[in-house]
Amino acid sequence: MHVKKGDNVIIIAGKDKGKKGKVVKAFPKMNKVLVEGANMTKRHQRPRKKGEKGQVMNVAMPIHVSNIRVA
């Protein structure tokens, strides 16, 4: 892989094309990286305790390394 944790990258393909961010985590076996603030999706979380409400959280999902380049 040509990037590692802490590198500043630019997304060159996909819905977040043109965005810049920092690599938070790398997954070398899957050839994917987690970029902060990019590829955000909504995840539903069920309530933990009785009487508590569930939540919808924004979570960053991994991006394939072929879709990013080092800035």
CNS distance restraints for C-alpha pairs under 8 A (distance, minus, plus):
assign (resid   1 and name CA) (resid  28 and name CA) 6.77 0.50 0.50
assign (resid   1 and name CA) (resid  31 and name CA) 7.03 0.50 0.50
assign (resid   1 and name CA) (resid  65 and name CA) 7.39 0.50 0.50
assign (resid   2 and name CA) (resid  65 and name CA) 7.95 0.50 0.50
assign (resid   3 and name CA) (resid   7 and name CA) 6.50 0.50 0.50
assign (resid   3 and name CA) (resid  65 and name CA) 7.81 0.50 0.50
assign (resid   3 and name CA) (resid  69 and name CA) 7.99 0.50 0.50
assign (resid   3 and name CA) (resid  70 and name CA) 7.04 0.50 0.50
assign (resid   4 and name CA) (resid  23 and name CA) 6.91 0.50 0.50
assign (resid   4 and name CA) (resid  25 and name CA) 7.68 0.50 0.50
assign (resid   4 and name CA) (resid  26 and name CA) 6.23 0.50 0.50
assign (resid   5 and name CA) (resid  22 and name CA) 7.89 0.50 0.50
assign (resid   5 and name CA) (resid  23 and name CA) 5.10 0.50 0.50
assign (resid   5 and name CA) (resid  24 and name CA) 5.66 0.50 0.50
assign (resid   5 and name CA) (resid  25 and name CA) 5.45 0.50 0.50
assign (resid   5 and name CA) (resid  26 and name CA) 6.09 0.50 0.50
assign (resid   6 and name CA) (resid  22 and name CA) 5.91 0.50 0.50
assign (resid   6 and name CA) (resid  23 and name CA) 5.18 0.50 0.50
assign (resid   6 and name CA) (resid  24 and name CA) 6.35 0.50 0.50
assign (resid   7 and name CA) (resid  22 and name CA) 5.69 0.50 0.50
assign (resid   7 and name CA) (resid  23 and name CA) 5.52 0.50 0.50
assign (resid   7 and name CA) (resid  70 and name CA) 6.97 0.50 0.50
assign (resid   8 and name CA) (resid  20 and name CA) 7.18 0.50 0.50
assign (resid   8 and name CA) (resid  21 and name CA) 5.70 0.50 0.50
assign (resid   8 and name CA) (resid  22 and name CA) 4.50 0.50 0.50
assign (resid   8 and name CA) (resid  23 and name CA) 6.44 0.50 0.50
assign (resid   8 and name CA) (resid  70 and name CA) 6.06 0.50 0.50
assign (resid   8 and name CA) (resid  71 and name CA) 5.58 0.50 0.50
assign (resid   9 and name CA) (resid  20 and name CA) 5.72 0.50 0.50
assign (resid   9 and name CA) (resid  21 and name CA) 5.59 0.50 0.50
assign (resid   9 and name CA) (resid  22 and name CA) 6.08 0.50 0.50
assign (resid   9 and name CA) (resid  23 and name CA) 7.11 0.50 0.50
assign (resid   9 and name CA) (resid  68 and name CA) 6.38 0.50 0.50
assign (resid   9 and name CA) (resid  69 and name CA) 5.47 0.50 0.50
assign (resid   9 and name CA) (resid  70 and name CA) 4.35 0.50 0.50
assign (resid   9 and name CA) (resid  71 and name CA) 4.71 0.50 0.50
assign (resid  10 and name CA) (resid  17 and name CA) 7.88 0.50 0.50
assign (resid  10 and name CA) (resid  18 and name CA) 6.19 0.50 0.50
assign (resid  10 and name CA) (resid  19 and name CA) 5.78 0.50 0.50
assign (resid  10 and name CA) (resid  20 and name CA) 4.49 0.50 0.50
assign (resid  10 and name CA) (resid  21 and name CA) 6.61 0.50 0.50
assign (resid  10 and name CA) (resid  68 and name CA) 5.62 0.50 0.50
assign (resid  10 and name CA) (resid  69 and name CA) 5.46 0.50 0.50
assign (resid  10 and name CA) (resid  70 and name CA) 6.28 0.50 0.50
assign (resid  10 and name CA) (resid  71 and name CA) 5.69 0.50 0.50
assign (resid  11 and name CA) (resid  16 and name CA) 6.58 0.50 0.50
assign (resid  11 and name CA) (resid  17 and name CA) 5.08 0.50 0.50
assign (resid  11 and name CA) (resid  18 and name CA) 5.43 0.50 0.50
assign (resid  11 and name CA) (resid  19 and name CA) 5.61 0.50 0.50
assign (resid  11 and name CA) (resid  20 and name CA) 6.47 0.50 0.50
assign (resid  11 and name CA) (resid  67 and name CA) 5.96 0.50 0.50
assign (resid  11 and name CA) (resid  68 and name CA) 4.40 0.50 0.50
assign (resid  11 and name CA) (resid  69 and name CA) 6.55 0.50 0.50
assign (resid  12 and name CA) (resid  17 and name CA) 5.08 0.50 0.50
assign (resid  12 and name CA) (resid  18 and name CA) 6.02 0.50 0.50
assign (resid  12 and name CA) (resid  67 and name CA) 5.38 0.50 0.50
assign (resid  12 and name CA) (resid  68 and name CA) 5.35 0.50 0.50
assign (resid  12 and name CA) (resid  69 and name CA) 6.96 0.50 0.50
assign (resid  13 and name CA) (resid  17 and name CA) 4.98 0.50 0.50
assign (resid  13 and name CA) (resid  18 and name CA) 7.93 0.50 0.50
assign (resid  13 and name CA) (resid  67 and name CA) 5.08 0.50 0.50
assign (resid  13 and name CA) (resid  68 and name CA) 7.24 0.50 0.50
assign (resid  14 and name CA) (resid  67 and name CA) 7.34 0.50 0.50
assign (resid  15 and name CA) (resid  39 and name CA) 7.50 0.50 0.50
assign (resid  16 and name CA) (resid  38 and name CA) 6.43 0.50 0.50
assign (resid  16 and name CA) (resid  39 and name CA) 6.51 0.50 0.50
assign (resid  19 and name CA) (resid  38 and name CA) 7.38 0.50 0.50
assign (resid  20 and name CA) (resid  71 and name CA) 7.84 0.50 0.50
assign (resid  21 and name CA) (resid  35 and name CA) 5.88 0.50 0.50
assign (resid  21 and name CA) (resid  36 and name CA) 5.74 0.50 0.50
assign (resid  21 and name CA) (resid  37 and name CA) 6.90 0.50 0.50
assign (resid  21 and name CA) (resid  38 and name CA) 7.37 0.50 0.50
assign (resid  22 and name CA) (resid  35 and name CA) 5.56 0.50 0.50
assign (resid  22 and name CA) (resid  36 and name CA) 5.80 0.50 0.50
assign (resid  23 and name CA) (resid  33 and name CA) 6.63 0.50 0.50
assign (resid  23 and name CA) (resid  34 and name CA) 5.76 0.50 0.50
assign (resid  23 and name CA) (resid  35 and name CA) 4.57 0.50 0.50
assign (resid  23 and name CA) (resid  36 and name CA) 6.53 0.50 0.50
assign (resid  24 and name CA) (resid  33 and name CA) 7.58 0.50 0.50
assign (resid  24 and name CA) (resid  34 and name CA) 5.49 0.50 0.50
assign (resid  24 and name CA) (resid  35 and name CA) 5.69 0.50 0.50
assign (resid  24 and name CA) (resid  36 and name CA) 6.23 0.50 0.50
assign (resid  25 and name CA) (resid  33 and name CA) 5.84 0.50 0.50
assign (resid  25 and name CA) (resid  34 and name CA) 5.16 0.50 0.50
assign (resid  25 and name CA) (resid  35 and name CA) 7.46 0.50 0.50
assign (resid  26 and name CA) (resid  31 and name CA) 7.98 0.50 0.50
assign (resid  26 and name CA) (resid  32 and name CA) 6.30 0.50 0.50
assign (resid  26 and name CA) (resid  33 and name CA) 4.39 0.50 0.50
assign (resid  26 and name CA) (resid  34 and name CA) 6.29 0.50 0.50
assign (resid  27 and name CA) (resid  31 and name CA) 5.92 0.50 0.50
assign (resid  27 and name CA) (resid  32 and name CA) 5.18 0.50 0.50
assign (resid  27 and name CA) (resid  33 and name CA) 5.73 0.50 0.50
assign (resid  28 and name CA) (resid  32 and name CA) 6.52 0.50 0.50
assign (resid  28 and name CA) (resid  33 and name CA) 7.98 0.50 0.50
assign (resid  31 and name CA) (resid  64 and name CA) 5.97 0.50 0.50
assign (resid  31 and name CA) (resid  65 and name CA) 5.91 0.50 0.50
assign (resid  32 and name CA) (resid  62 and name CA) 5.74 0.50 0.50
assign (resid  32 and name CA) (resid  63 and name CA) 5.27 0.50 0.50
assign (resid  32 and name CA) (resid  64 and name CA) 4.29 0.50 0.50
assign (resid  32 and name CA) (resid  65 and name CA) 5.31 0.50 0.50
assign (resid  33 and name CA) (resid  62 and name CA) 5.15 0.50 0.50
assign (resid  33 and name CA) (resid  63 and name CA) 5.42 0.50 0.50
assign (resid  33 and name CA) (resid  64 and name CA) 6.43 0.50 0.50
assign (resid  33 and name CA) (resid  65 and name CA) 6.42 0.50 0.50
assign (resid  34 and name CA) (resid  60 and name CA) 7.00 0.50 0.50
assign (resid  34 and name CA) (resid  61 and name CA) 6.32 0.50 0.50
assign (resid  34 and name CA) (resid  62 and name CA) 4.45 0.50 0.50
assign (resid  34 and name CA) (resid  63 and name CA) 6.25 0.50 0.50
assign (resid  35 and name CA) (resid  39 and name CA) 7.82 0.50 0.50
assign (resid  35 and name CA) (resid  60 and name CA) 7.33 0.50 0.50
assign (resid  35 and name CA) (resid  62 and name CA) 7.08 0.50 0.50
assign (resid  35 and name CA) (resid  63 and name CA) 7.45 0.50 0.50
assign (resid  36 and name CA) (resid  60 and name CA) 6.81 0.50 0.50
assign (resid  37 and name CA) (resid  60 and name CA) 6.52 0.50 0.50
assign (resid  38 and name CA) (resid  60 and name CA) 6.17 0.50 0.50
assign (resid  38 and name CA) (resid  61 and name CA) 7.66 0.50 0.50
assign (resid  39 and name CA) (resid  60 and name CA) 5.55 0.50 0.50
assign (resid  39 and name CA) (resid  61 and name CA) 5.59 0.50 0.50
assign (resid  39 and name CA) (resid  62 and name CA) 7.27 0.50 0.50
assign (resid  39 and name CA) (resid  63 and name CA) 7.22 0.50 0.50
assign (resid  40 and name CA) (resid  58 and name CA) 6.11 0.50 0.50
assign (resid  40 and name CA) (resid  59 and name CA) 5.38 0.50 0.50
assign (resid  40 and name CA) (resid  60 and name CA) 4.36 0.50 0.50
assign (resid  40 and name CA) (resid  61 and name CA) 6.15 0.50 0.50
assign (resid  41 and name CA) (resid  58 and name CA) 5.54 0.50 0.50
assign (resid  41 and name CA) (resid  59 and name CA) 5.41 0.50 0.50
assign (resid  41 and name CA) (resid  60 and name CA) 6.30 0.50 0.50
assign (resid  41 and name CA) (resid  61 and name CA) 6.96 0.50 0.50
assign (resid  42 and name CA) (resid  56 and name CA) 6.25 0.50 0.50
assign (resid  42 and name CA) (resid  57 and name CA) 5.50 0.50 0.50
assign (resid  42 and name CA) (resid  58 and name CA) 4.62 0.50 0.50
assign (resid  42 and name CA) (resid  59 and name CA) 6.18 0.50 0.50
assign (resid  43 and name CA) (resid  56 and name CA) 5.62 0.50 0.50
assign (resid  43 and name CA) (resid  57 and name CA) 5.15 0.50 0.50
assign (resid  43 and name CA) (resid  58 and name CA) 6.23 0.50 0.50
assign (resid  43 and name CA) (resid  59 and name CA) 6.65 0.50 0.50
assign (resid  44 and name CA) (resid  54 and name CA) 7.38 0.50 0.50
assign (resid  44 and name CA) (resid  55 and name CA) 5.89 0.50 0.50
assign (resid  44 and name CA) (resid  56 and name CA) 4.54 0.50 0.50
assign (resid  44 and name CA) (resid  57 and name CA) 6.26 0.50 0.50
assign (resid  45 and name CA) (resid  54 and name CA) 5.59 0.50 0.50
assign (resid  45 and name CA) (resid  55 and name CA) 5.20 0.50 0.50
assign (resid  45 and name CA) (resid  56 and name CA) 6.16 0.50 0.50
assign (resid  45 and name CA) (resid  57 and name CA) 7.24 0.50 0.50
assign (resid  46 and name CA) (resid  53 and name CA) 7.50 0.50 0.50
assign (resid  46 and name CA) (resid  54 and name CA) 4.55 0.50 0.50
assign (resid  46 and name CA) (resid  55 and name CA) 6.68 0.50 0.50
assign (resid  47 and name CA) (resid  52 and name CA) 5.53 0.50 0.50
assign (resid  47 and name CA) (resid  53 and name CA) 5.29 0.50 0.50
assign (resid  47 and name CA) (resid  54 and name CA) 4.37 0.50 0.50
assign (resid  47 and name CA) (resid  55 and name CA) 7.45 0.50 0.50
assign (resid  48 and name CA) (resid  52 and name CA) 6.87 0.50 0.50
assign (resid  48 and name CA) (resid  54 and name CA) 7.90 0.50 0.50
assign (resid  63 and name CA) (resid  67 and name CA) 7.03 0.50 0.50
assign (resid  63 and name CA) (resid  68 and name CA) 7.99 0.50 0.50
assign (resid  64 and name CA) (resid  68 and name CA) 7.50 0.50 0.50
assign (resid  65 and name CA) (resid  69 and name CA) 7.78 0.50 0.50
